[in-house]
C-alpha cells in the first residue's frame, strides 16, 4: 500500500474533504476496476464522465476520490480531493505511485503526424545494437529491453506508461523512446514524466474529429516541447513550417534537422531505389534499406538524436546502415511473377501522398500503380475526400475499400472518399467494400512489373467492425493471393 499524501505530491488541490493521512492500494480511473482501499480518479472523457461513477467506485471499496467537482453527498471515511484537471492529476499521481521511474532513465518523446513509430522503433533497435538496455512505447508494441508487451494505443494511459517505465527502471533500462500522440498529450497522459528530449517529425491533416481545428491539433503537439526541462533537448524538422512553432516557448536546448533548409543536422538524398537509398549526412555517405524521402527525414532525426545523446557519429552511421524497415511501413514483397506489393500505414493525406510520390520516383515509367485504400470509421471525416483525390490522381487504378469501419457503414465511408475524385479520374476507380476481395481484385488486375499499394492498415493485424475484431493482415493476405494466382 502507498501513502495517499505521498501520491498527491505535486497535485494542485483546490479543496479537501477528509484526511490524506491514509493508505491506498491502487489508483483507478475506471470504476469497474476499483477494489478495496483504492483511490478513484473521476475523469471527464469524450464518451462518459467519471464523476457519474463516484458512488459506484465507493461502493466497490474506494477510500479516496479525486475529482473536479465534489459530489453533493459526501460519505464518511472517504477522502475527497478536488482538482482543476483530473487528467493531469492522474498522471502526476501515477508517476508518484510508481516512484517517478522516468527520472531513472533517459526518456525521449517523439511527436508528429507521420514517422513516430518508425523513429521510436529504429531508435530502440539502434541503441540495442549499440549495447544498451532500451525501452520502447509505440503504436505497435511496448518493449522492456528484450521483453515484449502488446499495446492498443499510440500513447497508453498514464498508469500504464508509468507501470512499464517502472519495469524498465527495475530491469536497468538506460534509454526509452516513446510515441507521444496529440490525444495522449492533450489528455495529459504524459504529464508528470521527466523527458530527456523530444522530437518533432512533421504536421499534416489528421485527428480533426478530436481536435476540431488544425491549430488545436498543432498546439497539443507543442505542449510536449513547452513542458520540457532546461536540461532536455528539443529537436524539430525545419522543413515543416510548424518546426519553429514547436520550439517557440521551450526551455530545452533547441536543435533542428532538414533536407532542404539550413539546420543543425542536414542530409542529402544521392540515390533512391527499391533496395534502399544512399544519403549524405555530415559529409559521410550512408546506405540505408529504408526507402523514400520521408524515411530520409526519419533517418536524419534518428542520427541527430543519437548524436545529442552522446553516441559516436561513425558508430551511429554504421548501425543505421544495418537497420531494417518497421513492419507495415513501406513493407514490400516482390512475387515470382514480378508484381511488387507494398503495405504502408499511410492513413493521412500527407502520408498517402508521400508513399505514392516515393513509388513514382522509383518507377521506370512502364509500370501501373494500383492503390487499395480506405478510411477508418468514427474518425476524421474531412480527410476522406482528400484521400480519395490523392489516390485517384496519383495512381493508374484505385480500389476504395474498408479499412476499420468500426460503427460506420463501409459504403458511406467509400462514398465520402469518392466525393474527392475529379471527373477525369472517375474511370480509374472501383469500389469494393470487402477488403480481401479488393486486394484480390488488385492482384488480378496487376501484370508483371506493376506495383500494388495497400494503404491505411500497415502493421495492424485485425479489422474492426461494429466492435468486433477479426484477424486481417494486409501483408500476409497479399502474399498468399499473389502465390495463389501464379499457379
C-alpha positions in Angstrom: 0.0 0.0 0.0 1.0 3.6 -0.6 0.5 6.8 1.3 -2.2 8.9 -0.2 -0.4 12.0 0.9 2.8 10.9 -1.0 0.8 10.0 -4.1 -0.7 13.5 -4.1 2.7 15.3 -4.1 2.7 17.9 -6.8 -1.1 17.7 -7.4 -2.7 21.1 -7.2 -5.7 20.6 -4.8 -8.4 23.2 -4.8 -10.5 21.6 -2.0 -10.1 18.7 0.5 -12.7 16.9 2.5 -11.3 14.2 4.8 -7.8 13.2 5.5 -4.8 12.5 3.2 -3.1 10.5 6.0 -4.3 7.1 4.8 -3.0 4.2 2.8 -4.4 3.2 -0.6 -3.8 0.1 -2.7 -4.1 1.3 -6.3 -5.1 4.2 -8.4 -8.1 3.6 -10.7 -10.0 5.8 -13.3 -12.4 3.0 -14.3 -15.0 2.4 -11.7 -15.3 -1.3 -12.9 -11.7 -1.9 -11.7 -12.0 -0.4 -8.3 -11.1 -2.6 -5.3 -10.9 -2.2 -1.5 -8.9 0.9 -0.4 -8.3 2.2 -3.9 -8.3 5.8 -4.9 -10.7 6.6 -7.7 -9.9 9.5 -10.1 -13.0 10.8 -11.9 -12.1 11.7 -15.5 -14.3 13.6 -17.9 -14.0 11.7 -21.2 -15.4 12.1 -24.7 -17.8 9.1 -24.1 -18.6 9.3 -20.4 -17.9 11.4 -17.3 -16.3 9.6 -14.4 -18.0 11.9 -11.9 -21.2 9.9 -12.6 -19.5 6.8 -11.3 -18.1 8.1 -8.0 -20.8 6.4 -5.9 -20.2 3.1 -7.7 -16.5 3.4 -7.0 -17.1 4.0 -3.3 -19.5 1.0 -3.2 -16.6 -1.1 -4.6 -14.3 -0.1 -1.9 -12.6 3.2 -2.8 -11.5 5.1 0.2 -10.5 8.3 -1.7 -11.8 10.2 -4.7 -10.1 12.7 -6.9 -12.5 14.9 -8.9 -13.0 18.2 -10.5 -16.3 18.8 -8.7 -17.1 17.5 -5.2 -20.4 15.5 -5.1 -23.3 16.9 -3.1 -23.4 13.9 -0.9 -20.2 13.0 0.9 -19.6 9.6 2.5 -17.9 9.5 5.9 -14.4 7.9 6.0 -13.9 8.7 2.3 -11.5 11.4 1.4 -12.5 13.8 -1.4 -9.8 15.7 -3.2 -10.9 18.4 -5.7 -8.6 19.4 -8.5 -8.8 21.7 -11.6 -7.7 18.9 -14.0 -8.3 15.3 -13.2 -6.4 14.1 -16.2 -3.3 15.9 -15.1 -3.8 14.9 -11.5 -4.0 11.2 -12.6 -0.7 11.5 -14.5 1.1 13.1 -11.6 -0.3 10.6 -9.1 0.7 7.7 -11.4 4.3 8.9 -11.6 4.3 9.3 -7.7 2.7 5.9 -7.2 5.5 4.2 -9.3 8.2 6.4 -7.6 8.8 8.6 -10.7 10.5 6.0 -12.9 11.1 8.4 -15.8 13.8 10.1 -13.6 15.8 6.8 -13.6 16.3 6.6 -17.4 16.6 8.9 -20.4 13.1 9.2 -21.9 12.7 10.7 -25.4 9.2 11.6 -26.7 8.5 11.6 -30.5 5.5 13.5 -31.8 4.2 14.4 -35.3 1.6 13.2 -37.7 3.8 10.7 -39.5 7.0 8.9 -38.6 6.5 8.4 -34.9 6.5 4.6 -35.0 9.5 4.4 -37.4 11.6 6.9 -35.4 10.9 5.4 -32.0 11.3 1.8 -33.2 14.5 2.4 -35.0 16.0 4.4 -32.1 15.2 1.4 -29.9 16.9 -1.0 -32.3 19.9 1.3 -32.8 20.6 1.7 -29.1 20.1 -2.0 -28.6 22.7 -2.7 -31.3 25.0 -0.2 -29.5 24.9 -2.4 -26.5 22.4 -0.6 -24.2 19.3 -1.8 -22.3 16.5 0.1 -24.0 12.7 0.6 -23.7 10.1 1.3 -26.3 6.5 2.6 -26.0 5.0 2.6 -29.5 1.8 2.1 -31.6 3.0 -1.5 -32.4 4.4 -2.7 -29.1 5.9 -2.0 -25.7 9.4 -3.3 -25.1 11.1 -3.6 -21.7 14.6 -4.3 -23.1 14.1 -7.8 -24.6 10.6 -8.5 -23.3 7.6 -7.5 -25.5 4.1 -6.4 -24.4 1.1 -5.7 -26.6 -0.4 -2.2 -26.9 -3.6 -0.9 -28.3 -2.9 2.9 -28.1 -0.2 5.1 -29.5 0.2 6.7 -26.1 -1.1 4.5 -23.3 -2.9 5.9 -20.2 -0.7 7.5 -17.5 -0.9 4.5 -15.2 0.2 2.1 -17.9 3.0 4.3 -19.0 4.4 4.6 -15.5 3.9 0.9 -14.8 6.1 0.0 -17.8 8.6 2.7 -17.0 8.9 1.2 -13.6 9.5 -2.2 -15.1 12.2 -0.6 -17.3 13.8 1.0 -14.3 13.9 -2.3 -12.4 15.4 -4.0 -15.4 18.2 -1.4 -15.7 17.0 0.2 -18.9 19.0 3.3 -19.7 17.0 4.8 -22.6 13.4 4.7 -23.5 11.8 6.0 -26.8 8.1 6.8 -26.7 5.5 7.9 -29.2 3.6 10.9 -27.9 0.3 11.3 -29.8 -1.8 14.5 -29.8 -4.5 12.7 -28.0 -2.1 11.5 -25.3 -0.6 14.9 -24.8 -4.0 16.7 -24.8 -5.4 14.2 -22.3 -2.3 14.8 -20.1 -1.1 11.2 -20.1 2.5 12.5 -20.4 2.2 15.0 -17.5 4.5 14.1 -14.6 7.1 12.4 -16.9 10.6 13.7 -17.0 11.8 13.9 -20.6 15.4 14.0 -21.7 14.4 15.1 -25.1 11.6 15.4 -27.6 11.5 15.1 -31.4 9.0 16.7 -33.9 8.7 14.9 -37.2 6.0 16.8 -39.2 2.4 18.0 -39.0 -0.4 17.5 -41.5 -4.1 16.8 -41.7 -5.3 14.3 -39.1 -7.4 13.8 -35.9 -9.6 16.9 -36.6 -12.6 14.8 -35.4 -11.0 15.1 -31.9 -9.2 18.5 -32.0 -11.8 20.4 -34.1 -9.2 22.7 -35.6 -5.7 22.4 -37.0 -4.4 25.0 -34.5 -5.7 22.9 -31.6 -4.0 19.8 -33.1 -0.7 21.7 -33.5 -0.9 23.2 -30.1 -1.4 19.8 -28.5 1.8 18.6 -30.0 3.6 21.8 -29.0 2.7 21.3 -25.3 5.3 18.4 -25.2 8.0 20.9 -26.1 6.6 23.7 -23.9 6.9 21.4 -20.8 10.5 20.1 -21.4 13.0 20.9 -18.7 16.1 23.1 -19.4 18.5 20.2 -19.5 16.5 18.4 -22.2 16.9 18.7 -25.9 14.2 19.8 -28.4 14.7 18.5 -32.0 12.4 19.8 -34.8 12.1 19.2 -38.5 12.9 22.6 -40.1 11.4 21.7 -43.5 8.0 21.6 -41.8 6.6 25.1 -41.3 5.5 24.1 -37.8 9.0 23.1 -36.8 9.8 26.6 -35.4 6.4 26.8 -33.7 7.3 23.7 -31.7 10.5 25.4 -30.5 9.0 28.8 -29.7 8.5 28.5 -26.0 10.6 25.6 -25.0 13.1 25.9 -22.2 15.1 23.0 -23.6 18.2 23.2 -25.9 17.0 23.7 -29.4 18.2 21.7 -32.4 16.9 21.3 -36.0 17.2 18.9 -38.9 16.3 19.2 -42.6 16.8 18.1 -46.1 16.0 21.4 -47.8 16.5 24.1 -45.2 19.5 25.4 -43.1 19.6 23.3 -40.0 21.9 21.8 -37.3 21.7 18.4 -39.0 21.3 18.1 -42.7 21.1 15.2 -45.2 21.0 14.8 -49.0 19.5 12.0 -51.0 22.1 10.8 -53.5 20.3 7.6 -54.8 16.8 6.1 -54.2 15.7 2.7 -55.3 13.6 -0.3 -54.1 16.6 -1.9 -52.4 17.2 1.3 -50.4 18.7 4.8 -50.7 22.1 6.5 -50.4 22.2 9.5 -48.1 24.9 12.1 -47.4 24.9 13.1 -43.7 27.7 15.3 -42.2 29.8 14.7 -45.4 29.5 10.9 -44.8 27.7 8.6 -47.2 25.2 6.2 -45.7 23.4 3.3 -47.4 20.0 2.6 -45.7 17.5 -0.1 -46.5 14.7 2.4 -45.8 13.1 3.9 -48.9 11.8 7.3 -49.8 12.4 10.9 -48.8 10.1 10.6 -45.8 12.4 7.9 -44.5 15.4 10.1 -45.2 13.8 12.5 -42.6 13.3 9.7 -40.2 16.9 8.5 -40.5 18.2 12.1 -40.1 16.1 12.5 -36.9 17.5 9.2 -35.5 21.1 10.2 -36.4 20.6 13.6 -34.7 19.1 12.1 -31.6 21.8 9.6 -31.2 24.4 12.4 -31.5 22.6 14.5 -29.0 22.5 11.6 -26.6 26.3 11.0 -26.9 26.7 8.1 -29.3 29.7 8.2 -31.6 28.7 9.6 -35.1 30.6 6.9 -37.1 29.2 4.1 -34.9 25.7 5.6 -35.4 26.1 5.6 -39.2 27.3 2.0 -39.2 24.4 0.9 -37.1 21.9 2.9 -39.2 23.0 1.0 -42.3 22.1 -2.3 -40.6 18.6 -1.4 -39.7 15.6 -3.0 -41.4 12.3 -1.2 -42.0 9.5 -1.3 -39.5 6.5 -3.7 -40.1 3.8 -2.0 -42.2 6.0 1.0 -43.2 6.7 0.7 -46.9 7.0 -3.1 -46.4 7.2 -4.7 -49.8 7.1 -8.1 -51.4 8.0 -9.0 -55.0 6.2 -12.0 -56.3 7.7 -14.6 -58.6 5.7 -13.1 -61.5 7.4 -9.8 -60.7 4.5 -7.9 -59.2 5.5 -5.6 -56.3 3.1 -5.3 -53.4 3.7 -2.5 -50.8 2.0 -2.3 -47.5 2.1 1.0 -45.7 0.3 2.5 -42.7 -0.5 5.7 -44.7 -3.8 6.8 -43.3 -3.5 10.5 -43.7 -3.5 12.6 -46.9 0.1 13.6 -46.4 1.3 10.1 -45.7 -0.5 8.7 -48.7 0.9 11.4 -51.0 4.4 10.7 -49.6 4.2 7.0 -50.4 2.8 7.5 -53.9 5.5 10.1 -54.6 8.1 7.6 -53.5 6.7 4.9 -55.7 6.6 7.4 -58.6 10.2 8.2 -58.1 11.2 4.5 -58.2 9.2 3.7 -61.3 10.8 3.3 -64.7 7.5 4.6 -66.3 6.1 1.4 -67.7 4.6 0.0 -64.5 1.0 0.6 -63.4 0.3 1.6 -59.9 -2.8 0.1 -58.3 -3.8 1.5 -55.0 -6.1 -0.2 -52.5 -7.2 2.3 -49.8 -9.9 3.0 -47.3 -10.5 5.4 -44.3 -11.2 4.5 -40.7 -14.7 4.7 -39.4 -15.6 7.0 -36.4 -12.6 9.2 -37.3 -11.9 12.5 -39.0 -14.3 12.6 -41.9 -12.9 15.7 -43.6 -9.8 13.8 -44.8 -11.8 11.2 -46.7 -12.4 13.2 -50.0 -8.8 14.4 -49.8 -7.5 10.8 -49.6 -9.8 9.9 -52.5 -8.4 12.8 -54.6 -4.8 11.9 -53.9 -5.2 8.2 -54.5 -7.2 8.7 -57.8 -4.9 11.4 -59.2 -1.6 9.6 -58.4 -2.5 6.0 -59.3 -3.3 4.2 -62.6 -6.1 2.3 -60.9 -7.7 2.8 -57.4 -9.9 0.5 -55.4 -11.7 2.1 -52.5 -12.5 -0.4 -49.7 -12.9 -0.8 -46.0 -10.2 0.0 -43.5 -11.5 -0.3 -40.0 -15.2 0.7 -40.5 -15.9 0.5 -36.7 -19.6 1.6 -36.3 -20.0 3.3 -39.7 -21.3 1.6 -42.8 -18.4 1.0 -45.2 -20.4 2.2 -48.2 -20.8 5.6 -46.6 -17.1 6.0 -46.0 -16.3 4.9 -49.5 -18.9 7.4 -50.9 -17.2 10.2 -49.0 -13.9 9.2 -50.5 -15.4 9.1 -54.0 -16.5 12.7 -53.5 -12.9 13.8 -53.8 -12.4 12.1 -57.2 -12.2 14.5 -60.1 -14.3 13.6 -63.2 -11.2 12.9 -65.4 -10.1 10.2 -62.9 -13.5 8.6 -62.2 -12.9 5.7 -64.7 -9.9 4.6 -62.7 -11.9 4.0 -59.5 -13.6 0.8 -58.3 -15.5 0.4 -55.0 -15.3 -3.0 -53.3 -16.3 -3.0 -49.6 -14.8 -6.4 -48.7 -11.1 -5.6 -48.2 -9.8 -9.1 -49.0 -11.8 -9.1 -52.3 -10.4 -5.6 -53.0 -6.9 -6.9 -52.6 -7.6 -10.0 -54.7 -9.0 -7.8 -57.5 -5.9 -5.6 -57.4 -3.7 -8.7 -57.7 -5.8 -9.9 -60.7 -5.5 -6.5 -62.4 -1.8 -6.3 -61.9 0.7 -7.6 -64.6 4.4 -8.2 -64.5 6.4 -5.1 -63.1 3.2 -3.5 -61.8 3.0 -2.1 -58.3 0.2 -2.7 -55.8 -0.1 -0.3 -52.8 -2.2 -1.4 -49.8 -2.6 1.7 -47.8 -4.0 2.5 -44.4 -3.7 -0.5 -42.1 0.1 -1.2 -42.3 1.2 -3.2 -39.2 -2.4 -3.8 -38.0 -3.3 -7.5 -38.0 -7.1 -7.0 -37.5 -10.1 -5.4 -38.9 -12.7 -3.8 -36.6 -16.4 -3.7 -37.5 -19.2 -2.8 -35.0 -17.0 -3.6 -32.0 -15.7 -6.9 -33.4 -12.1 -7.5 -34.3 -11.2 -10.2 -36.8 -7.8 -11.3 -37.9 -6.7 -9.4 -41.0 -3.1 -8.9 -42.1 -2.6 -7.0 -45.4 0.9 -8.3 -45.9 0.1 -11.9 -45.3 -3.1 -11.7 -47.4 -1.5 -10.1 -50.5 1.4 -12.6 -50.4 -1.0 -15.5 -50.2 -3.1 -14.2 -53.1 -0.2 -13.5 -55.3 1.1 -17.0 -54.6 -2.3 -18.5 -55.5 -2.6 -16.5 -58.7 0.8 -17.5 -60.1 -0.2 -21.2 -60.1 
